């Protein structure tokens, strides 16, 4: 009877050791995946910042050109009034 219980205990311990080893391997895999995901997020955040800066730059340039067009229109209107 005692040997049967010892065998059962030994089997359970072996199963637990296997489980712990499997969990450690899975943990390493998950840590690697997490590291890769964080790297992708950091890269995407850098891209987003650059795109946002580009958007701001383009907006400023368009506003500048629009202001120059308005100035030209004002000058043209002034010439027409002066000619009348």
C-alpha positions, 0 to 999 in steps of 0.5 A: 500500500505504501509503495502504491502511494509512493508511486502515485506521489512520484507520478504526480511530482513528475507530472508537475515537473513537466507542467512547470517546464512547459509553463517556463517554455511558454513564458519565454515564448510569451516574453519574446512575443511581448518584446516584439509587440512592444518594439512594433508599437514603439516603431508605429508611435515614431511613425505616427509622430512623424506623420503628425509633424508632416501634417502640421507642416503641410497645413502651415504651407497650405495656409501660407499659400492661401494667404499669398493668394488672398493678398494677390486677390486684394491687390487685383481688387485694388487695381480694378478700383483704381482703374474705375 
